[in-house]
Amino acid sequence: MSEQARKRQENLAAILLNLHYGGEMQRSQLSKLCNIRKSSVTNLIAELLEKGLIAESVPGSIRSPILIAGGSSYAIASMVTAHEIITAVVELDGTVSREEATPLGDNTPDAVVAAIGKAVRHIVKSDPRKPAGAAISIPGAVDPSSGKVLRAVNLSDWQDVDLGSMIEEKLRLPVIVNNDYRCQLWAHAWFDREIKKADNLLYVGIGEGVACATMMHGRRIEGHSHTAGEIGHVKGGSENRRCKCGKLDCVETYCSIPAICEEVSALPNVRSKPSTAADIASLGAELPAVANVLDRLSGRLAAALAPIMAAIDPECLLIGSPSPEFSAMLCEPLQRHIRGELLGLNASTASILPAMAMRESTLRGAGGLVIEKLFKNGGLPF
């Protein structure tokens, strides 16, 4: 690529990213923010308008504000779990416009690749637009730079699976592979108008397991072995509870949704045993004893989260689960316990907010990884 072409691509990326983070703007505002001459901005916007990546709120007017348009391209997101794959179309504005579920009788790598390939081909065949790329979320340790799944104990104990290359070869599309919790964080950091103003975020997800994802100075943190945030497998108690990782008393043996359901089921006056986060939230509205269970859960989580919060000093802690109502119930007790753990440190001032449901955030976040790469590439294929 020539220097002139490289500079043009950088300027296109600057315009797309500023519109994404700042909302609609006029050409003169973009010129100042991107430090690009007005005449060049006019030419660049004409190119992006032709590609359909942006639009004028008043079509044909040179004074019209410019905004990101969602109709010309899209991202494909696949969410892999032990039992099914959800494949979705994610529009440039974060809207999930289509979902397809594929049950998995077999979750070996070959079976997962075949199922994703079939679902993606069906979407591409039925949508006249060209997808920007595909992203796959995996519940395990993932190296996103290589697309390799290092280990996923819930998926037939995958180890060193070169998933990105396997799917790219099958689909002939650029593919991103990342951890599911990092996707869930990215859904908020990339699409949420308020949250994406924050540079330092901590996300904790409570589902079949428990894990964190972190962002510092606007960058996703993966760690040396790509397992940063795996608090689900630090010590959380002393009751000799066996974890699926093979060790005893991991945090997720106390704080995962299955563990909480088991504890709530043992309470008196529970007529039907809960099996989901939504069930727990519903029971919590009826039985005060459920609040005591969630308070104990929050104390264990706070003990695991407090050192991380002291280290990164986040502006916001997001609590994710399959049920936003369940997540909301944890905000107050978790904030109280974290304040007790941090003993007056400034990190205790971080706001604690419920996140969107895990299924939605995983799909939107995976799609957001593709859209981010598209925009940083100036709207060109990557």
Secondary structure as UniProt FT lines:
FT   HELIX           3..22
FT   HELIX           27..34
FT   HELIX           38..51
FT   STRAND          54..56
FT   TURN            59..60
FT   TURN            62..63
FT   STRAND          66..68
FT   STRAND          73..80
FT   STRAND          84..91
FT   TURN            92..93
FT   STRAND          96..103
FT   HELIX           109..126
FT   STRAND          130..138
FT   STRAND          141..143
FT   TURN            144..147
FT   STRAND          148..152
FT   TURN            153..157
FT   STRAND          158..161
FT   HELIX           163..171
FT   STRAND          175..179
FT   HELIX           180..191
FT   TURN            193..194
FT   HELIX           195..197
FT   STRAND          201..206
FT   STRAND          210..216
FT   TURN            217..218
FT   STRAND          219..221
FT   TURN            224..225
FT   TURN            228..229
FT   HELIX           231..233
FT   TURN            244..245
FT   HELIX           252..255
FT   HELIX           257..265
FT   TURN            268..269
FT   HELIX           277..284
FT   TURN            285..286
FT   HELIX           288..312
FT   STRAND          316..320
FT   HELIX           324..342
FT   TURN            343..344
FT   HELIX           346..349
FT   STRAND          351..354
FT   HELIX           358..376
FT   TURN            377..379
//
